[in-house]
Amino acid sequence: MDNPAVSRHFTGTPWEPKVGYCRAIRVGNQIFISGTAPVDDAGNTVAPGDGYRQAQRCFQIIRQTLQAMGADLSNIVRSRMYVTDISRWEEYGQAHQEAMGAYPPATAMVEVKALIDPDMLIEIEVDALLF
């Protein structure tokens, strides 16, 4: 059943219908953005082997998604970074600081065994609030 208080944003990637998810969902003043991988418009992994550039690409996609939902990076209150090699934390952290440093959210960086594509080093998800 559709709920007018809920708004979903889709990007048209092949994974959304296959897995059954949307890029983001807005419920009232809350926005939840799904795990965002460092992919280009064709679904290819951006900058294999470069954790910094991959994290930058994740934030670029997140920024675009927030804008589509009436928000921006300053609305993020929590971020989660899932990384395949925690020893590269400075690369991911630098990109996170550049994107979020003016309005730092609560955050976590967690090492995981693997992501959906072996070339992916990071996936980022965020929660945002509209004030």
C-alpha positions as CSV (number, residue, x, y, z in Angstrom):
1,M,0.0,0.0,0.0
2,D,1.3,3.5,-0.9
3,N,1.8,5.9,1.9
4,P,1.9,9.6,1.0
5,A,4.3,10.3,3.9
6,V,6.9,8.0,2.3
7,S,8.9,9.0,-0.8
8,R,11.3,6.7,-2.5
9,H,14.2,7.6,-4.9
10,F,15.4,5.2,-7.5
11,T,18.5,5.6,-9.7
12,G,17.6,2.9,-12.3
13,T,20.5,0.6,-11.5
14,P,19.9,-3.1,-12.4
15,W,20.4,-4.0,-8.7
16,E,17.4,-2.1,-7.4
17,P,14.7,-4.4,-8.9
18,K,16.9,-7.5,-8.6
19,V,17.5,-7.1,-4.9
20,G,14.3,-5.2,-4.1
21,Y,15.5,-1.9,-2.7
22,C,15.6,1.8,-3.5
23,R,18.6,4.2,-3.4
24,A,16.9,6.3,-0.7
25,I,13.7,6.6,1.2
26,R,12.3,9.6,2.9
27,V,9.8,9.3,5.8
28,G,8.7,12.6,7.2
29,N,11.9,14.5,7.9
30,Q,14.2,11.5,7.8
31,I,16.1,10.3,4.8
32,F,17.8,6.9,4.7
33,I,20.3,6.2,1.9
34,S,21.2,2.7,1.0
35,G,24.7,1.4,0.9
36,T,26.4,3.4,-1.9
37,A,29.1,1.8,-4.0
38,P,31.7,3.6,-6.1
39,V,30.2,3.0,-9.5
40,D,29.8,5.1,-12.6
41,D,26.6,5.6,-14.5
42,A,27.1,2.3,-16.4
43,G,27.5,0.3,-13.1
44,N,31.3,-0.1,-13.4
45,T,33.5,0.3,-10.4
46,V,35.3,3.6,-10.3
47,A,39.0,3.8,-9.6
48,P,39.8,0.1,-8.8
49,G,42.5,0.0,-6.1
50,D,42.1,3.7,-5.0
51,G,40.2,3.9,-1.7
52,Y,40.3,7.7,-1.7
53,R,38.7,8.1,-5.1
54,Q,36.2,5.4,-4.5
55,A,35.1,7.1,-1.3
56,Q,34.8,10.4,-3.1
57,R,32.6,8.8,-5.8
58,C,30.3,7.4,-3.0
59,F,29.9,10.9,-1.6
60,Q,29.2,12.3,-5.1
61,I,26.4,9.8,-5.5
62,I,25.1,10.5,-2.0
63,R,25.2,14.2,-2.6
64,Q,23.1,13.8,-5.8
65,T,20.6,11.5,-4.0
66,L,20.2,14.0,-1.2
67,Q,19.6,16.8,-3.6
68,A,16.9,14.8,-5.4
69,M,15.2,14.4,-2.0
70,G,15.4,18.1,-1.0
71,A,18.6,17.9,1.2
72,D,22.3,18.1,1.1
73,L,25.4,16.8,2.9
74,S,24.8,19.1,5.9
75,N,21.7,17.1,6.7
76,I,23.6,13.9,7.3
77,V,23.5,12.9,10.9
78,R,25.1,9.4,10.6
79,S,27.4,7.7,8.2
80,R,28.7,4.1,8.0
81,M,31.6,3.1,5.9
82,Y,32.0,-0.6,5.0
83,V,35.6,-1.2,3.8
84,T,37.4,-4.3,2.7
85,D,40.8,-3.3,4.1
86,I,40.7,-1.2,7.3
87,S,44.5,-0.6,7.1
88,R,43.6,1.9,4.3
89,W,41.5,3.9,6.8
90,E,43.3,7.1,6.1
91,E,42.3,7.1,2.4
92,Y,38.6,6.6,3.3
93,G,38.9,9.0,6.2
94,Q,40.4,11.8,4.1
95,A,37.5,11.6,1.6
96,H,35.0,11.5,4.5
97,Q,36.6,14.5,6.1
98,E,36.6,16.5,2.9
99,A,32.9,15.7,2.3
100,M,31.7,16.0,5.9
101,G,34.2,18.0,7.8
102,A,32.1,21.2,7.9
103,Y,29.2,19.3,9.5
104,P,30.6,16.0,11.0
105,P,28.1,13.3,11.6
106,A,28.3,10.3,14.0
107,T,30.1,7.7,12.0
108,A,31.5,4.2,11.9
109,M,34.1,2.5,9.7
110,V,33.8,-1.3,9.7
111,E,35.9,-3.9,7.9
112,V,33.9,-6.4,5.9
113,K,35.1,-9.6,4.1
114,A,34.0,-8.4,0.7
115,L,31.6,-6.2,-1.3
116,I,29.5,-7.2,-4.3
117,D,32.4,-6.5,-6.7
118,P,35.9,-7.5,-5.8
119,D,37.2,-4.1,-7.2
120,M,35.1,-2.2,-4.6
121,L,37.0,-1.1,-1.5
122,I,34.2,0.9,0.2
123,E,30.5,1.3,0.4
124,I,28.9,4.1,2.4
125,E,25.4,4.5,3.8
126,V,24.0,7.6,5.5
127,D,21.0,8.8,7.4
128,A,19.9,12.4,7.2
129,L,17.4,14.7,8.9
130,L,15.6,17.7,7.5
131,F,15.4,20.5,10.0
